[in-house]
Amino acid sequence: MQDFVRLLEAIDDFLYYPVLLVVLTLAGIYFSFRTKFAQIRLCKEAIRVIMEHPKDKENVSPFQALMISTASRVGTGNIIGVSTAICLGGPGSVFWMWVLAILGGASALVESTLAQIYKCSNPELNQSYGGPAYYIEHALHSKFIAVIFSIFLIATYAFGFNALCSYNLQSTFSVYSFYDRGTTPLIIGIILSIIIAWCLFGGGKRIINVASVLVPFMGIIYVAVALFIMLKNISVLPLVFKLILRDAFNFKAILSGVSGSCLIYGIKRGLYSNEAGVGSAPNAAAAAYTSHPVKQGLVQMLSVYIDTILICSATAFICIVYEPGSSLIAGAEYVQLAIRSGLGKYGPLFITLAMICFAFTTLIGNLFYIPNALAFINNKKMPGKKFMNVFWVICSLVVLVGAILPMSAAWALADITMGGMTLINIPSIMLLGGVFFKALKDYEQQKREGKDPVFLAKNIGLDPDKLDYWK
């Protein structure tokens, strides 16, 4: 097991430095400047678009699609991932998470808009579906690469992320006296896997409805508690910002140990948390009903900010107000010790409850993406009921196994599978950037004319007959 973990860590380190560091930075800068920083100047428009309702109640609304993607983004990574980054990479990791979120907002806008443009329709269910696999196949004409992406997506969300989520959840119980390293993780894993199996066999609509209620609730409560602790410790906030910025630009520390630096941990945990450019959110975005693809791109862009600027920052401030952190208490224990200073003996209990809520919505949000990927691999046909039942059982067992994995193995598996998705999706959306830029120009032109933008393929030079949904 130790040799296996070391191999995973070696692959993980190389994948993020230099490969993903370069790819994510170039893509973010390129899209930001080409769109005149649309991810910032169109925030007000994005908030307006969220409140639009589909004409048919059976369609997924922009808000519901936002909640599904946010359910996947907002999860255990916002608590455990941030605390781990601070402990192992330093407080400066938080600054690089912010940078990644702002640059990643542009990538999120592009990928979700493209997913809308190239999505497919299901007339029988009056629904639409799509994602990176579909725009890679239809626009880049590479079915092989699209299938590889789908395989990585399944590996990431059914296995890597859910195993890690399960580990993170059980680790929050380690501060309690009843916790036994030999038996408690196994018991928690069994309970969690049974609950997830029940949800999976209940159908996709139940996932949407549950996530739509839980995500806003848990996010608001968590941020409110963080604000309370920040106000309680307002005198030290300038010192917190100073610590974050000073550590973020400590280039001597960064260059002397790149793989363990605040820069790389900021990228790793930031990407795991907000998933901008990974290619996950476009699957939810494609399911939403909207009159123009850019609208859903704007909605998904906001999800990145909700995740990182709000919720990750909340965790960061709770932790750094307590102390900068130590590798000896990286993970759940660090957050629980930190919040105890603000909420007293009820602090660890609050984090446990928050983690249960975060973990649940993360797990069901992750698995929402899987049927779409399986159908794509199976020539656009959903696998039979028997196959899906077996597959859902396997996914539930992964949750069980994840609870008993070593911490480093759980994180490395999630990082590697997510990195594989990103390395396919980012180059793909850069190649298709021209289509997006025309769509954005068309949207903004209609807005200037006082119209509610409506998408016509011919307006951006696409042949309507070559698009499934928009023809």
N, C-alpha and C positions, 0 to 999 in steps of 0.2 A: 504494500500500500504506500509506503514512504517513497519508493522509487517511482511509482505511478504519479504521486502528487508532485514530486520534483519535476517530472516530465511535463505535466500540465502547467506548472508554474513557468518553466522555460519557454513553452509555446506562448503562453499568456504574455510574458514580458516582451518577446519579440514582436508579437502581433500588435501591441499598443505602442511600442517604441522600437523602430521609427514608423511602422507602416500606417497604423490608424491615426497617429498624431498628424502625419502629413496629409493624409486623405481628408480627414474631418476639417482640418484648418483650411486647406485649399478650397474645399467645397463651400464652407461657410463664408469665407471672404468673397469668393466669386459670386455667389448668389446675393450676398448683401449689397455689393457694389452695383451689380447689374440691375437690381430692383430698387436702387436708391434707398436701401434699408427699409424695405416694405414691412419687415417683421416689427419695426418700431413705429413707423408713420401710419400704419393701417390698424393699429391696436383698437382704436375707437370703433372702426368699422367692423372689426372682428367681434366685438362685444355686442353690437347691434344684430349681427347675423345670427348669433347663437339663439336668439329669441324667436326666429322664424319657425313656423309650423308647416308640416307637409299637408297637402290638400287631402290626402288619403291617410286616415289614422293607422292603417296597416303598415305604412312606410316608416322607416327609422328616421327620426327627426335629427337635425344637426346637433341638438343638445344631447340626444341619446347617444349618437356616435361619439360625441366628445366625452361622455361619461364612460363609454366602453374603453376608449383609448386611454383615458385618464385612470380608469380602474387598473389597467395594466401598468401604466407609468407610475402612478402613485401607489406605492406599496412598501414592503419591508425595506427596500433600498433607501427610502426617504429617512428612515430611522437608523437601521443598522449600517447601511452603505455609507451614509454621511459620517457616522461616528467612527467607522473603520478607517475612512479616508483621513479624518483628522488625526486619529491615533497613529496611523502608519505613515501618512504622508505629510502631516503637519497642518496647522490652521490655514495655510495658504491654499490648500486644496479647494477650500470654499470659493475663493476668488476665481479659480480656473473652472469650477462648476458654473459660476455665473457667466463667464466668458463663453463657455461651451453652449449654455442655454440661449444666449443672445445670437450667436452665430448659428446654432442649431435651429433656432426659430425659422430662419430662412430656408433651411433644408426641409424642415417639416412642412412649410408652406408649399414648397415645390412638389414633394413626393405625394402629398395628399391631393393636390390639384391634378396631378398626372393620373392618380388612381381613379379620380372622378371622370376624367376625359376618356380613359380607356376601359371603363367598367362595363360589365355585361348585365343584361336584364334576365329576370326569371319571370316570364309572363304568368305562369301558373300561380306563383305566390305573390305576384305584383311587387317584387323586390329586385334590388340590384346587388351585385357583388363584384369584387375585383381586388386589386392590390398590385404590388411590384411584379409578381409573376405574370400578370396579364399585360402590363405595359411593356415588360421585357419581351414577351412573346409577340404582341401585336405591333409594337412600334420599332423594336430592335430586331425583330424576326429571329429570335433565338430561343426555341423551345427548350433546348438542352440547358442553357443557363437558367431559364425560368424554373425548370424542374429542380436544379441544384439549389436555387434560392428557396424553393418550397421545402426541400429536405432540411435545409438549415433552419428554416422557420419552425418546422415541427420539432427538430432537435432542441431549439432554443426554448420554445414556449411549453412544450409538453414535457420536456426533460430538464434541461439546464436551469431555466428560471424557476420552475416549480420545485425542483429539488432544493435549490438555494432558499426559496421562500419558506419551505417547510423547516429547513435548518434554522433560519433566522427566527422563526416563530418559537420553536422549542427552546432556543437559547435564552429567550427572555424569562424563562422560568428558572434559570440557573441561580437567581438571587434568593430564591425561597428555600426554606429549611427542608422541605419535602423532596427537593430535587436530588435525584440519584443519577449519576452519569451513565450507569449501566442499564437502568430500566426506564427512567422518565422520558428520554427522547423517543424510545420505542412506543411507549403508551400514547404520547402526544401524537406521534406519527400515525398510529392506528386510528385514533379518534378523528384526526384531520382528514385522513384518506376516506373514511366512511362518509363524512359530511360532504366532501367534494364529489364522491361517487353519486350521492343522492341528488346533488345539483345537476350533475352531468346527465343523468338519466331523466331529468325533468324537462329538458329541452332548452333551446337558445333564447326564447322569449323570456323565460324565467331569469336567465342570466342578465339580460338587458334591464328588466324591471328591478331586480335586486341591486345591481350596480348603480342604477339611476338614483336610488334612494340613499345607499350607503356612502358613496363617494363624496357628495357635497357635505353630508353630515359629519363624517369623520374628518374631512379636511378642515372644516370650519372650527370644530372643537379643538383640534390639534393646534391650529394656528392661534386660536384664542388663548390657549394655555401658554404657548410660547410668548405671546405678547404680554401676558400677565407677568411672566418671569422676567422678560426684558424690562418692563416698567418698574418692577420691584428692584431690579439691578441697573437702573438707568444711568447711574453715576459711572459705571464701568464700561458702558457701551462704546465710548470713544476709544478706550483701550482695546476692546474686542476688534473694532475695525482696524486699528493700528496694527494689531497682532496679525490679522489676516493679510493685510497689504504688505507688511514687512516680510512675512514668510513667503508670500507669493512671488516676490521679486528678489528672493535670496538666491541669485543665480549660482553662487558657489556651491550651495547645498544641492541645487537642482542638478548641476552638471557632474557633481562628484558621485551621484548615485541615482541615475536617471530613472531606472525602473521602480525605485521606491520613493521618488520625489513627489512633492505636492502637485507638480504639473501633471504627472502621469496618473496619480491617484485621483486628481480632479477630473481628468478625462475619463478614466475607467468608471468611477462611481457616478459621474455626471451622465455618462452615456447610458449606464445601466438604469439610472433613475428616470431620465426624461426620454430616452430612446429616439431622439431626433436624428433622422437619417438612417435609422436601423432598418426601416421598412415594415414595421409592425402596424403603426397607426393607419397607414393607407388602406389596410384591409377593413378597418372599421369605417374609415372615411368613405370608401366606395359604397357602403351599404346605405348611406344617408341620402334622403331625397333633398335635392336643391336645384334651383333654377340655373345656377352657373357653377362650374367646378371650383373657381377661385373662392367662392363662399366657404366651401368645406375646408379648403386649404387654410383659410384664415382661422376657422374654428379650431383646427388641429394645432395650429401655431400657438394658440392660447394655452393649450394643454401643456406645452413645454414650460411655459412661464408659471402656470399653476403649480406644476410639479417642483421645479427647481427654485425659482425666485421666491415663491411663498413657502412651500412645505420643507424643502431641503434647508432653506435658510433658517426656518424655525428651529429645526433640529440643531443646526450649527451654532446658533446663538445660545440655545439651552446648554450645549456641551461646553463651549468656550468660556461662557460666563462662569462655569464651574471650575474648569482648568483646561489647559491646552490638550491634555490627553497623554496616554502612554500605551505602548504596544502590549503591555501586560494586561490591559483591560479593554482591548479593542472589541467593539461589537455592542451587544445589548447591555452588558454590565456597565459600560461607560455612560450610556444614556440614562440608565436607571439611577446610577450614583449622582449624575448631574442634576436630574430632575428632583431628586430627593431634597437638594438644597433649596428648591423653590416651592415644592408642594409638601415637604415633610415626608412622613411615613407613607402617605398616599401616592407619592410620586411613582415608585416602581409599579404599583398596581395600575395606575393610569397608563403607563407605557405598555404594560401587558395587555390591557384592554384595547389600546390603540393598535398594537401589533396584531391582535386577533382580527380586528376589523380590516386593517391594511392587508394582512395576509389573505384573508378570505376573498376580498375584491380583486387582489392581484391574481390569485389562482384561477378564479372564474373568468376574469378578463383575459388572461393568457390563453385559456383553452377555447375562448370564443373564436380565436383565429384559426384553430386547427382544422375544422371541417372544410373551410375554403381551400386550404393548402392540399388536403387529401383529395378533394374533388379535382383540383387542377392536375395533380399527378395521374389521377384515374380518368384522363381524357374528359374533364369537365363533368364527370358524373360522380355523385356521392357514392361512396362504397356501401355495400349492403348492410342491413341492420345487424347481422351477426358479426361482421367485421368491426363495425363501430362499437358494438357492445364490448367486444374483446379489447379494442383499443382504449375505451374509457376505463376499463378495469386496469389495464397496464398504466395509464396515466395516474390513476388513484394509487397504485402501488409505488410509483415514482415518488409521490408525496410521502409515502411511508419510508422509503429508502433514504430520501433527502434528510429526514429528521435525524438519522444516525450517521450521516457522513461527517468526516473531519471538515473543519471550517475552510481551510485552504483549498481542499478539493472541490467543495461546493462553489466557492467563488470563482475558481479557475475554470470550471466547466461552464458556468454561466457566461464568463467573459469570452471564452473561446467561441462558443456557439453564436453568441451575439455578434462577435467580431466577424465571423463568416458571413452573416447576413449583411452587415454594413459594407463589407468590401465588395459585395455584388451590387447592392442598392445604390450607393453613392456614385460610383462611376456611371451607372445606368441613368440616374436622373441628371447627371451633368451632360451626358450625350443627348438627352431629350430636353435640355434646357431651353432650346429655341421654341419648342411647342409651348412650354410654360410661359415664357416671356410674352409671346403673342396673346395668350389667354389673359394674362394680367393686364396687358395694354388694352385689350378689348373690354375687360371688366371696368377699368378705371375710366375709359372713354364713355361708356354707358352711364356711369355714375355722374360724370361731369355734365351729361345731357339731362340729368334729373330722372333717369330711368331706373327701374328695378332690373338689374342686369339679367339677361336671358342668353343662354349659350346657343350659338349656331356654329357648327363645325366649319362651315365655309368661311366664316368671318376671320378665322385664324389659319386659313389655307389648308384645312384637312378635308378629305373626301368623306362626306357623311355616310356613304355606303360601306366604308371601311371601319366605321365605328358601330359597335353593337347597340349600345343604349341610346346614344344621341342621334341616331339616324332617323 
